[in-house]
């Protein structure tokens, strides 16, 4: 890695500036518009930050941010952090989550929002009744677009419907002549100041706003880069992904981020992997499964990274078949703390019958279990706090786990997913990996359905077949193999074969509530 940055120029911004001085012509970003070198990227961030200061943005401000990951989001987001303001990720697809979260923005750690950064097409559609109807049909909702108290900065062209007083991000980012050295970013002040606020996916009772500083973002980026061996890999390193947090790790290491546009379309994703000769890629298990179904992964890929949701063993086996010489690894992390552990595919597959292996805690990560078996974590990259709820001293992950004799974390399921059958506490995550490892199974999810007769919970196993075994034969095989595979007390009352497991959110984790409703309906 490049070493510890000068605390006067904080975080990932400071690291990019270091690369711009040392290797100015190295490519930092690839997208549909072409390439940006580190010198050009550093210059755009610095000039945009200067422009933001000129129009009144200052340290401590809050910016609601509705710009999809890519060139514009990278430059504008890092420029906002350079000023010392906080980027609050305002996902238009979050709907009610965003509405609820905005009510908590006036808190001890952040000022009330004064700014909104949004893509011009969102603004244009929101300005018309028909456009607002279309946005609602698409599941997009950003009430802040109509808030007259917010100063708007738009990315993309100025379209009809964009307010006349809106600022253009492109104008703010206008660079000096090409021969002028990239300006160094002005000091961003305290690197522990809130820099990025991200909402959790809502797997807990209510979504929470996680606050990261420049210091925690850089610490996480460095730790992920070190766990992947960056930048020691020979030759150019190019990661193709739509994830900004993954981009931060590669940019901090001096590699190239190949920005995948949203929405992710598998055939376009595969095409860009080939054209840009990507060496690394990252995706959710569901996204990687769609890629495998859409075509052949290019042999330039030396590393495939998965994360953000449980990884069924069949996905790992399919990736290994498609890329026999590549490194395939699973990243375990949380919005509050990314990464926590990294596991190789072979190790994870070998362990599948015995639980979901997350791996050794990465250097600097301290892991312990509380009395209920919940995994608790500390580390330099742990978020500074939850918006309105104060600091986080130790992360309660919500994951039940055990730490084996080798010091590895083995995940046993979410604490909130526990089912009660008589006096037996059943944690689905303890058994789902072992079931998914059985022949003919692509994915397995266990849910509880209330039993009105016994007032207990009926245990329902939903499986997605891999197509290799006819369904009647698969059900007979499960009846035979499950008693040998899982505890007798965890055996399902019913088994449903489904063509698809319902999913939710951008991470596409199994939607247990929807699945519960689906299997209840099928049983009635």
CORMORA-V952144 format. One record per residue. N is the residue number from 1. RES is the residue in one small letter. SS is DSSP state (H for helix, E for strand, C for the rest). OMEGA is omega in whole degrees, -180 to 180 (NA if undefined). D_FIRST is the distance of its C-alpha to the first C-alpha in Angstrom with 1 decimal. Layout:
N/RES/SS/OMEGA/D_FIRST + N/RES/SS/OMEGA/D_FIRST
//
This chain:
1/x/C/-172/0.0 + 2/x/C/-180/3.8 + 3/x/C/-178/5.6 + 4/x/C/-179/8.8 + 5/x/C/172/10.7 + 6/x/C/-177/14.4 + 7/x/C/175/16.4 + 8/x/C/176/18.9 + 9/x/C/-162/17.0 + 10/x/C/163/15.9 + 11/x/H/-177/13.5 + 12/x/H/178/12.3 + 13/x/H/179/14.8 + 14/x/H/179/13.3 + 15/x/H/177/9.8 + 16/x/H/178/12.1 + 17/x/H/176/14.1 + 18/x/H/179/11.4 + 19/x/H/180/10.9 + 20/x/H/179/14.7 + 21/x/H/-174/15.2 + 22/x/H/-178/13.0 + 23/x/C/-173/13.8 + 24/x/C/-176/16.7 + 25/x/C/177/18.3 + 26/x/C/-177/15.6 + 27/x/E/179/16.9 + 28/x/E/-172/15.5 + 29/x/E/172/18.4 + 30/x/E/173/21.4 + 31/x/E/-176/24.5 + 32/x/C/180/28.3 + 33/x/C/180/28.4 + 34/x/E/-175/26.2 + 35/x/E/170/22.8 + 36/x/E/175/20.9 + 37/x/E/177/18.6 + 38/x/H/178/15.8 + 39/x/H/-180/18.4 + 40/x/H/180/21.0 + 41/x/H/179/19.1 + 42/x/H/-180/18.2 + 43/x/H/-179/21.9 + 44/x/H/178/23.3 + 45/x/H/-177/21.5 + 46/x/H/-179/22.6 + 47/x/H/176/26.1 + 48/x/H/177/26.6 + 49/x/H/178/25.7 + 50/x/H/178/28.2 + 51/x/H/179/30.7 + 52/x/H/177/30.3 + 53/x/H/-177/31.0 + 54/x/H/-180/34.0 + 55/x/C/170/35.6 + 56/x/C/177/35.3 + 57/x/C/-177/32.1 + 58/x/C/179/30.9 + 59/x/C/-180/28.6 + 60/x/C/176/29.8 + 61/x/C/178/31.2 + 62/x/E/-178/30.9 + 63/x/E/171/30.4 + 64/x/E/-166/31.7 + 65/x/E/-180/29.5 + 66/x/E/179/31.2 + 67/x/C/-179/29.1 + 68/x/C/180/27.9 + 69/x/C/-178/24.2 + 70/x/C/-177/23.7 + 71/x/H/-177/23.4 + 72/x/H/-179/25.8 + 73/x/H/-179/24.3 + 74/x/H/-177/20.7 + 75/x/H/-176/22.0 + 76/x/H/-180/24.7 + 77/x/H/179/22.9 + 78/x/H/176/20.0 + 79/x/H/177/22.7 + 80/x/H/178/24.7 + 81/x/H/178/21.8 + 82/x/H/177/21.4 + 83/x/H/-176/25.1 + 84/x/C/176/24.6 + 85/x/C/-178/26.7 + 86/x/E/175/26.0 + 87/x/E/176/25.8 + 88/x/E/-175/28.2 + 89/x/E/-178/27.9 + 90/x/C/-177/31.5 + 91/x/C/-180/31.8 + 92/x/H/179/35.2 + 93/x/H/-176/35.6 + 94/x/H/176/35.4 + 95/x/C/-175/39.1 + 96/x/H/179/40.5 + 97/x/H/180/37.1 + 98/x/H/-180/36.3 + 99/x/H/-179/39.8 + 100/x/H/-176/39.5 + 101/x/H/-178/36.1 + 102/x/H/178/37.2 + 103/x/C/-179/39.9 + 104/x/C/-175/37.3 + 105/x/C/178/35.3 + 106/x/C/-175/37.3 + 107/x/C/-178/35.8 + 108/x/C/-171/34.7 + 109/x/C/-178/31.1 + 110/x/C/174/31.7 + 111/x/C/175/34.5 + 112/x/C/-177/36.7 + 113/x/C/176/35.2 + 114/x/C/-171/36.3 + 115/x/E/173/34.4 + 116/x/E/173/34.2 + 117/x/E/-176/31.9 + 118/x/E/176/33.4 + 119/x/E/-173/33.8 + 120/x/H/-180/37.1 + 121/x/H/175/38.7 + 122/x/H/180/38.5 + 123/x/H/-177/40.3 + 124/x/H/180/42.8 + 125/x/H/-178/43.8 + 126/x/H/-178/44.0 + 127/x/C/-177/46.5 + 128/x/C/-178/49.1 + 129/x/H/180/50.9 + 130/x/H/178/50.5 + 131/x/H/179/46.8 + 132/x/H/177/46.4 + 133/x/H/179/48.4 + 134/x/H/180/46.1 + 135/x/H/179/42.9 + 136/x/H/178/44.6 + 137/x/H/179/45.4 + 138/x/C/-179/41.8 + 139/x/C/-178/40.8 + 140/x/C/-176/39.2 + 141/x/C/178/40.1 + 142/x/C/-177/38.8 + 143/x/H/-177/41.5 + 144/x/H/-179/39.5 + 145/x/H/-180/40.4 + 146/x/H/-178/43.9 + 147/x/C/-176/43.0 + 148/x/C/-180/44.4 + 149/x/C/-178/42.6 + 150/x/C/176/39.2 + 151/x/E/-173/38.1 + 152/x/E/169/36.9 + 153/x/E/-177/34.1 + 154/x/E/170/34.4 + 155/x/E/-177/32.2 + 156/x/C/-177/34.0 + 157/x/C/176/37.4 + 158/x/C/-177/40.0 + 159/x/C/173/42.4 + 160/x/C/-177/45.8 + 161/x/C/174/45.4 + 162/x/C/-177/42.4 + 163/x/C/-176/43.7 + 164/x/C/-178/44.8 + 165/x/C/180/42.8 + 166/x/C/179/39.5 + 167/x/E/178/36.6 + 168/x/E/177/34.9 + 169/x/H/180/31.1 + 170/x/H/178/31.4 + 171/x/H/179/33.4 + 172/x/H/-176/31.0 + 173/x/C/-177/28.2 + 174/x/C/-173/30.4 + 175/x/C/173/28.4 + 176/x/C/179/29.6 + 177/x/C/-172/30.7 + 178/x/C/-176/28.1 + 179/x/C/180/28.2 + 180/x/C/179/27.4 + 181/x/C/179/23.8 + 182/x/C/-180/21.8 + 183/x/C/176/22.7 + 184/x/C/178/20.2 + 185/x/C/174/20.5 + 186/x/C/-179/23.0 + 187/x/C/-178/21.8 + 188/x/C/179/21.9 + 189/x/C/-174/23.2 + 190/x/C/179/22.5 + 191/x/C/177/19.1 + 192/x/C/177/21.1 + 193/x/C/176/23.6 + 194/x/E/-179/24.2 + 195/x/E/-176/22.3 + 196/x/E/177/22.8 + 197/x/E/-177/25.8 + 198/x/E/180/26.0 + 199/x/E/177/29.1 + 200/x/C/-174/29.1 + 201/x/C/176/30.9 + 202/x/C/178/34.0 + 203/x/C/175/34.1 + 204/x/C/-174/35.3 + 205/x/C/177/38.6 + 206/x/C/176/37.3 + 207/x/C/180/34.1 + 208/x/C/-180/32.0 + 209/x/E/-176/29.9 + 210/x/E/-177/26.5 + 211/x/E/174/25.0 + 212/x/E/173/21.2 + 213/x/E/174/19.9 + 214/x/H/-178/17.0 + 215/x/H/-179/15.5 + 216/x/H/178/16.1 + 217/x/H/-179/14.9 + 218/x/H/179/11.4 + 219/x/H/178/11.5 + 220/x/H/178/12.7 + 221/x/H/180/10.3 + 222/x/H/-178/7.2 + 223/x/H/178/9.7 + 224/x/H/178/10.9 + 225/x/H/180/7.8 + 226/x/H/-180/7.3 + 227/x/H/179/11.1 + 228/x/C/179/11.3 + 229/x/C/178/9.3 + 230/x/C/-5/7.0 + 231/x/C/-174/6.6 + 232/x/C/-178/8.6 + 233/x/C/-179/11.8 + 234/x/C/178/14.3 + 235/x/C/-179/15.6 + 236/x/C/179/14.9 + 237/x/C/-178/13.6 + 238/x/E/177/16.0 + 239/x/E/178/16.5 + 240/x/E/-177/20.1 + 241/x/E/174/20.9 + 242/x/C/-174/22.9 + 243/x/C/-180/20.7 + 244/x/H/-179/18.9 + 245/x/H/175/16.9 + 246/x/H/178/15.5 + 247/x/H/180/15.0 + 248/x/H/-178/13.0 + 249/x/H/-178/10.3 + 250/x/H/178/10.3 + 251/x/H/177/10.7 + 252/x/H/-179/7.8 + 253/x/C/180/5.7 + 254/x/C/179/8.3 + 255/x/C/-177/10.7 + 256/x/E/172/14.4 + 257/x/E/172/16.3 + 258/x/E/-171/19.8 + 259/x/E/177/21.9 + 260/x/C/-178/24.7 + 261/x/C/173/27.7 + 262/x/C/-4/29.6 + 263/x/C/-180/31.9 + 264/x/C/176/30.2 + 265/x/C/-171/32.8 + 266/x/H/-177/32.1 + 267/x/H/177/33.7 + 268/x/H/179/31.8 + 269/x/H/179/28.5 + 270/x/H/179/29.3 + 271/x/H/-179/30.3 + 272/x/H/175/27.1 + 273/x/H/-178/25.1 + 274/x/H/-175/27.2 + 275/x/H/-177/27.4 + 276/x/C/178/23.8 + 277/x/C/-178/22.9 + 278/x/C/177/20.5 + 279/x/C/-178/18.3 + 280/x/E/170/17.6 + 281/x/E/179/19.8 + 282/x/E/175/20.4 + 283/x/E/173/23.8 + 284/x/C/177/26.2 + 285/x/H/-180/28.5 + 286/x/H/179/31.4 + 287/x/H/178/29.5 + 288/x/H/177/28.4 + 289/x/H/178/32.1 + 290/x/H/177/33.3 + 291/x/H/-180/31.1 + 292/x/H/179/32.5 + 293/x/H/-175/35.9 + 294/x/H/-179/35.5 + 295/x/C/-176/34.6 + 296/x/C/174/32.5 + 297/x/C/-177/28.7 + 298/x/C/-177/27.5 + 299/x/C/172/26.4 + 300/x/C/-178/23.3 + 301/x/C/176/21.8 + 302/x/C/-179/19.7 + 303/x/E/173/18.5 + 304/x/E/-178/20.7 + 305/x/E/177/19.7 + 306/x/E/178/22.5 + 307/x/E/175/22.9 + 308/x/C/179/24.9 + 309/x/C/177/28.0 + 310/x/C/-176/29.5 + 311/x/C/178/29.1 + 312/x/C/-180/32.4 + 313/x/H/-179/32.4 + 314/x/H/178/34.2 + 315/x/H/179/31.3 + 316/x/H/180/29.0 + 317/x/H/178/31.8 + 318/x/H/177/32.4 + 319/x/H/180/28.7 + 320/x/H/177/28.8 + 321/x/H/-178/32.0 + 322/x/H/-177/30.7 + 323/x/C/-172/27.5 + 324/x/C/-177/28.3 + 325/x/C/-177/25.3 + 326/x/C/170/22.6 + 327/x/E/177/20.3 + 328/x/E/-173/21.9 + 329/x/E/180/20.3 + 330/x/E/180/21.5 + 331/x/E/173/19.5 + 332/x/E/-179/21.5 + 333/x/E/179/20.9 + 334/x/E/176/23.0 + 335/x/C/-178/23.2 + 336/x/C/-170/22.8 + 337/x/E/-180/19.8 + 338/x/E/0/17.5 + 339/x/E/174/16.4 + 340/x/E/180/18.6 + 341/x/E/177/18.7 + 342/x/E/-178/18.2 + 343/x/E/175/21.1 + 344/x/E/-176/21.8 + 345/x/H/-177/25.0 + 346/x/H/180/27.0 + 347/x/H/-179/26.5 + 348/x/H/179/27.4 + 349/x/H/180/30.5 + 350/x/H/-175/31.7 + 351/x/H/-171/31.7 + 352/x/H/180/33.2 + 353/x/H/-174/36.8 + 354/x/H/-180/35.7 + 355/x/C/-176/33.6 + 356/x/E/-176/30.5 + 357/x/E/175/27.6 + 358/x/E/177/24.4 + 359/x/E/179/22.8 + 360/x/E/171/21.2 + 361/x/E/-180/19.7 + 362/x/C/-179/15.9 + 363/x/C/-180/14.7 + 364/x/C/178/16.0 + 365/x/C/178/18.5 + 366/x/E/-177/22.1 + 367/x/E/173/24.7 + 368/x/E/179/28.5 + 369/x/E/174/31.7 + 370/x/C/-174/34.5 + 371/x/C/180/38.2 + 372/x/C/-179/38.3 + 373/x/C/178/35.4 + 374/x/E/-179/33.1 + 375/x/E/178/29.4 + 376/x/E/-172/28.0 + 377/x/E/171/24.3 + 378/x/E/177/22.3 + 379/x/C/-177/18.6 + 380/x/C/-179/16.5 + 381/x/C/175/16.1 + 382/x/C/179/19.9 + 383/x/C/-177/21.7 + 384/x/C/-180/23.6 + 385/x/E/171/27.0 + 386/x/E/-177/29.5 + 387/x/C/179/31.2 + 388/x/C/-176/34.5 + 389/x/C/177/34.0 + 390/x/E/-173/32.0 + 391/x/E/175/28.7 + 392/x/C/176/27.4 + 393/x/C/-179/27.2 + 394/x/C/-176/26.8 + 395/x/E/169/26.5 + 396/x/E/-171/29.7 + 397/x/E/-172/28.5 + 398/x/E/179/32.0 + 399/x/E/168/31.1 + 400/x/E/-176/33.4 + 401/x/E/166/31.6 + 402/x/E/177/32.0 + 403/x/E/-172/29.7 + 404/x/C/-175/30.7 + 405/x/C/179/31.3 + 406/x/C/180/27.8 + 407/x/C/-179/26.2 + 408/x/E/176/25.5 + 409/x/E/174/26.3 + 410/x/E/-177/29.2 + 411/x/E/-177/30.2 + 412/x/E/178/34.0 + 413/x/E/178/34.4 + 414/x/E/-180/34.5 + 415/x/H/-177/36.7 + 416/x/H/-179/38.6 + 417/x/H/-177/39.4 + 418/x/C/174/41.5 + 419/x/E/178/45.0 + 420/x/E/178/48.0 + 421/x/E/-174/50.6 + 422/x/C/178/53.3 + 423/x/C/-176/51.7 + 424/x/E/175/48.6 + 425/x/E/-175/45.3 + 426/x/E/178/43.7 + 427/x/C/-175/40.0 + 428/x/H/-176/39.5 + 429/x/H/177/35.8 + 430/x/H/-172/37.0 + 431/x/H/-175/39.2 + 432/x/H/179/37.9 + 433/x/H/-179/35.3 + 434/x/H/179/38.0 + 435/x/H/-180/40.5 + 436/x/H/179/38.1 + 437/x/C/-180/37.5 + 438/x/C/-180/41.3 + 439/x/C/176/42.6 + 440/x/C/-176/43.4 + 441/x/E/175/41.3 + 442/x/E/-178/38.4 + 443/x/E/180/37.9 + 444/x/E/179/39.7 + 445/x/E/179/40.0 + 446/x/E/175/42.4 + 447/x/E/176/44.1 + 448/x/E/178/47.0 + 449/x/E/-179/50.1 + 450/x/E/178/52.8 + 451/x/C/-174/55.9 + 452/x/C/-179/58.9 + 453/x/C/-176/61.2 + 454/x/C/-175/59.4 + 455/x/C/176/57.3 + 456/x/C/176/54.4 + 457/x/E/172/51.5 + 458/x/E/-179/51.9 + 459/x/E/-177/48.8 + 460/x/E/176/48.1 + 461/x/E/174/45.8 + 462/x/E/180/44.7 + 463/x/E/173/43.4 + 464/x/E/-178/42.3 + 465/x/E/178/43.6 + 466/x/C/176/41.6 + 467/x/C/-177/44.8 + 468/x/C/-176/45.3 + 469/x/C/176/48.1 + 470/x/C/-173/51.1 + 471/x/H/179/51.1 + 472/x/H/179/54.2 + 473/x/H/179/52.9 + 474/x/H/180/49.5 + 475/x/H/177/51.3 + 476/x/H/180/53.5 + 477/x/H/179/50.4 + 478/x/H/179/48.8 + 479/x/H/-179/52.0 + 480/x/H/-170/51.9 + 481/x/H/-176/48.3 + 482/x/H/178/47.3 + 483/x/H/178/49.4 + 484/x/H/-170/47.7 + 485/x/H/-176/44.2 + 486/x/C/179/44.2 + 487/x/C/180/46.2 + 488/x/H/-178/49.8 + 489/x/H/-179/49.5 + 490/x/H/-178/46.8 + 491/x/C/-175/48.8 + 492/x/C/173/49.2 + 493/x/C/179/52.6 + 494/x/E/175/52.0 + 495/x/E/177/49.8 + 496/x/E/171/49.1 + 497/x/E/-177/47.8 + 498/x/C/177/46.1 + 499/x/C/180/45.0 + 500/x/C/174/42.0 + 501/x/C/178/40.6 + 502/x/C/-178/40.5 + 503/x/E/-179/37.1 + 504/x/E/172/36.0 + 505/x/C/-179/33.3 + 506/x/C/179/30.4 + 507/x/C/175/28.9 + 508/x/C/174/32.2 + 509/x/E/176/32.6 + 510/x/E/179/36.1 + 511/x/C/-174/38.6 + 512/x/H/179/40.6 + 513/x/H/179/43.1 + 514/x/H/178/44.0 + 515/x/H/179/44.1 + 516/x/H/179/46.5 + 517/x/H/-178/48.7 + 518/x/H/-178/48.7 + 519/x/H/175/49.8 + 520/x/H/179/52.3 + 521/x/H/-179/53.8 + 522/x/H/-177/54.0 + 523/x/H/-176/55.8 + 524/x/C/NA/58.4
//
